[in-house]
Amino acid sequence: MNNRSGHDDVVRSERRGAVAILRINRPEARNALNAAVFAALNGHLAELRTDDSVRAIVLAGASGVFCAGADITAFDALRADPLIGQRRASGGTLWADLENFPKPVIAAVEGLALGGGLELVLACDTSIVGQGARLGLPEVKLGVIPGGGGTQRLIRALGKPRAMALLLSGDLVTGTEAATLGLVGKVVDDDEVVEQAIALAQRISANSPLAVALAKDAALAAQTGSIAAGLEHEKRNFVYSLASDDSHEGQAAFVAKRSPNFTGR
Ligand SMILES: CCCCCCCCCCCCC/C=C/C(=O)SCCNC(=O)CCNC(=O)[C@H](O)C(C)(C)COP(=O)(O)OP(=O)(O)OC[C@H]1O[C@@H](n2cnc3c(N)ncnc32)[C@H](O)[C@@H]1OP(=O)(O)O
């Protein structure tokens, strides 16, 4: 897959079969997020959304670092942005677009995930983190607060006591501590992060793309509504999956004792 023109250097993309790997590539600024990174990530996601050959995405950073957060030197541009309130120009929809992306997105967190970088991790479906990585929301140390959904996703991930301690102190935790807290999906050796994230993405990619998308969609409903509404959402998605070609293929493959060949329909 070619990198998108104009942003080739700030987000690099590569393919491993049905897995697309996106790497934030601003090592000189510890992969800090600026307008160019947001534009490039949004552009890549738009392409991957409709590319049926891609079944899962790994979001990583370059040079052993995930992301040091929003580019602090870009705050003046943010302040001057008339649309900041609508959060259109500041990449504010990126986190929601990631969370609701119709394909699974796995964060491969090496080194650092701070501020908007940890907010990207929280917006992904799950994450593989290096044991020595450092994660946190240090915005309050800069006189701002998380603006990429961190206040909402952290408390849903950790519960109020643990979330407030991290949010209000700006303290950082290691990858191992983050796994104990439930902030990340899995902690691995620092040098295995990206490969383990790709391996998980490949296991997911072998499953029915339709069932994976329907399961993600139903599970996300649990974050915004009542359990009754969520169960109704799950039921609709279950009935839809049962009627799918993939469901028939899954059943036939089991009976024939062979691997299924899912089409996503
Ligand atoms: C229309 C405009 C749109 C613009 C869109 C912009 C994004 C908007 C997003 C919306 C806001 C969402 C809310 C999120 C807010 C935040 O994320 S606030 C930032 C939170 N992050 C931090 O506070 C981390 C700050 N950095 C550090 O603590 C340290 O640098 C480090 C990451 C721990 C690394 O330390 P060390 O290894 O010692 O290296 P350094 O020398 O400190 O850094 C190396 C160079 O990298 C630069 N850098 C690091 N982090 C950032 C950063 N967040 N922004 C900009 N630059 C960063 C650092 O300045 C060094 O650069 P040089 O001095 O030029 O070498």
Ligand as a Chemical Component Dictionary entry (heavy atoms), coordinates in Angstrom:
data_LIG
# 
_chem_comp.id                   LIG 
_chem_comp.type                 NON-POLYMER 
_chem_comp.pdbx_formal_charge   0 
_chem_comp.three_letter_code    LIG 
# 
loop_
_chem_comp_atom.comp_id 
_chem_comp_atom.atom_id 
_chem_comp_atom.alt_atom_id 
_chem_comp_atom.type_symbol 
_chem_comp_atom.charge 
_chem_comp_atom.model_Cartn_x 
_chem_comp_atom.model_Cartn_y 
_chem_comp_atom.model_Cartn_z 
_chem_comp_atom.pdbx_ordinal 
LIG C1  C1  C 0 -5.661 23.296 13.581 1  
LIG C2  C2  C 0 -4.511 22.847 14.472 2  
LIG C3  C3  C 0 -4.575 21.356 14.688 3  
LIG C4  C4  C 0 -3.332 20.882 15.483 4  
LIG C5  C5  C 0 -3.540 19.500 16.037 5  
LIG C6  C6  C 0 -2.577 19.282 17.252 6  
LIG C7  C7  C 0 -3.074 18.190 18.128 7  
LIG C8  C8  C 0 -4.367 18.593 18.866 8  
LIG C9  C9  C 0 -4.895 17.445 19.683 9  
LIG C10 C10 C 0 -6.042 17.886 20.568 10 
LIG C11 C11 C 0 -5.614 17.873 22.018 11 
LIG C12 C12 C 0 -5.864 16.522 22.637 12 
LIG C13 C13 C 0 -5.481 16.565 24.117 13 
LIG C14 C14 C 0 -4.081 16.099 24.332 14 
LIG C15 C15 C 0 -3.163 16.907 24.948 15 
LIG C16 C16 C 0 -1.773 16.455 25.091 16 
LIG O1  O1  O 0 -1.379 15.363 24.673 17 
LIG S1  S1  S 0 -0.739 17.560 25.898 18 
LIG C17 C17 C 0 0.861  16.802 25.743 19 
LIG C18 C18 C 0 1.035  15.633 26.695 20 
LIG N1  N1  N 0 2.399  15.115 26.580 21 
LIG C19 C19 C 0 3.390  15.544 27.368 22 
LIG O2  O2  O 0 3.218  16.349 28.261 23 
LIG C20 C20 C 0 4.760  14.945 27.097 24 
LIG C21 C21 C 0 5.784  16.070 26.935 25 
LIG N2  N2  N 0 7.108  15.498 26.645 26 
LIG C22 C22 C 0 7.877  14.960 27.630 27 
LIG O3  O3  O 0 7.509  14.819 28.776 28 
LIG C23 C23 C 0 9.215  14.427 27.196 29 
LIG O4  O4  O 0 9.599  15.118 26.027 30 
LIG C24 C24 C 0 9.206  12.913 26.903 31 
LIG C25 C25 C 0 8.099  12.587 25.932 32 
LIG C26 C26 C 0 9.029  12.156 28.222 33 
LIG C27 C27 C 0 10.534 12.537 26.234 34 
LIG O5  O5  O 0 11.592 12.959 27.072 35 
LIG P1  P1  P 0 13.090 12.731 26.585 36 
LIG O6  O6  O 0 13.270 11.359 26.070 37 
LIG O7  O7  O 0 13.954 13.236 27.680 38 
LIG O8  O8  O 0 13.264 13.678 25.287 39 
LIG P2  P2  P 0 13.018 15.248 25.158 40 
LIG O9  O9  O 0 14.318 15.915 24.915 41 
LIG O10 O10 O 0 12.153 15.744 26.259 42 
LIG O11 O11 O 0 12.120 15.277 23.811 43 
LIG C28 C28 C 0 12.745 14.989 22.565 44 
LIG C29 C29 C 0 12.202 16.000 21.593 45 
LIG O12 O12 O 0 10.777 15.696 21.437 46 
LIG C30 C30 C 0 10.040 16.875 21.725 47 
LIG N3  N3  N 0 8.749  16.517 22.313 48 
LIG C31 C31 C 0 8.518  15.561 23.227 49 
LIG N4  N4  N 0 7.205  15.524 23.541 50 
LIG C32 C32 C 0 6.592  16.492 22.787 51 
LIG C33 C33 C 0 5.231  16.949 22.648 52 
LIG N5  N5  N 0 4.222  16.373 23.310 53 
LIG N6  N6  N 0 4.992  17.980 21.805 54 
LIG C34 C34 C 0 6.017  18.546 21.099 55 
LIG N7  N7  N 0 7.322  18.144 21.165 56 
LIG C35 C35 C 0 7.583  17.116 22.018 57 
LIG C36 C36 C 0 10.912 17.647 22.697 58 
LIG O13 O13 O 0 10.524 19.004 22.716 59 
LIG C37 C37 C 0 12.293 17.410 22.110 60 
LIG O14 O14 O 0 12.438 18.250 20.982 61 
LIG P3  P3  P 0 13.820 19.079 20.776 62 
LIG O15 O15 O 0 13.995 19.889 22.045 63 
LIG O16 O16 O 0 13.577 19.919 19.560 64 
LIG O17 O17 O 0 14.878 18.024 20.607 65 
# 
loop_
_chem_comp_bond.comp_id 
_chem_comp_bond.atom_id_1 
_chem_comp_bond.atom_id_2 
_chem_comp_bond.value_order 
_chem_comp_bond.pdbx_ordinal 
LIG C1  C2  SING 1  
LIG C2  C3  SING 2  
LIG C3  C4  SING 3  
LIG C4  C5  SING 4  
LIG C5  C6  SING 5  
LIG C6  C7  SING 6  
LIG C7  C8  SING 7  
LIG C8  C9  SING 8  
LIG C9  C10 SING 9  
LIG C10 C11 SING 10 
LIG C11 C12 SING 11 
LIG C12 C13 SING 12 
LIG C13 C14 SING 13 
LIG C14 C15 DOUB 14 
LIG C15 C16 SING 15 
LIG C16 O1  DOUB 16 
LIG C16 S1  SING 17 
LIG S1  C17 SING 18 
LIG C17 C18 SING 19 
LIG C18 N1  SING 20 
LIG N1  C19 SING 21 
LIG C19 O2  DOUB 22 
LIG C19 C20 SING 23 
LIG C20 C21 SING 24 
LIG C21 N2  SING 25 
LIG N2  C22 SING 26 
LIG C22 O3  DOUB 27 
LIG C22 C23 SING 28 
LIG C23 O4  SING 29 
LIG C23 C24 SING 30 
LIG C24 C25 SING 31 
LIG C24 C26 SING 32 
LIG C24 C27 SING 33 
LIG C27 O5  SING 34 
LIG O5  P1  SING 35 
LIG P1  O6  DOUB 36 
LIG P1  O7  SING 37 
LIG P1  O8  SING 38 
LIG O8  P2  SING 39 
LIG P2  O9  DOUB 40 
LIG P2  O10 SING 41 
LIG P2  O11 SING 42 
LIG O11 C28 SING 43 
LIG C28 C29 SING 44 
LIG C29 O12 SING 45 
LIG C29 C37 SING 46 
LIG O12 C30 SING 47 
LIG C30 N3  SING 48 
LIG C30 C36 SING 49 
LIG N3  C31 SING 50 
LIG N3  C35 SING 51 
LIG C31 N4  DOUB 52 
LIG N4  C32 SING 53 
LIG C32 C33 SING 54 
LIG C32 C35 DOUB 55 
LIG C33 N5  SING 56 
LIG C33 N6  DOUB 57 
LIG N6  C34 SING 58 
LIG C34 N7  DOUB 59 
LIG N7  C35 SING 60 
LIG C36 O13 SING 61 
LIG C36 C37 SING 62 
LIG C37 O14 SING 63 
LIG O14 P3  SING 64 
LIG P3  O15 DOUB 65 
LIG P3  O16 SING 66 
LIG P3  O17 SING 67 
# 
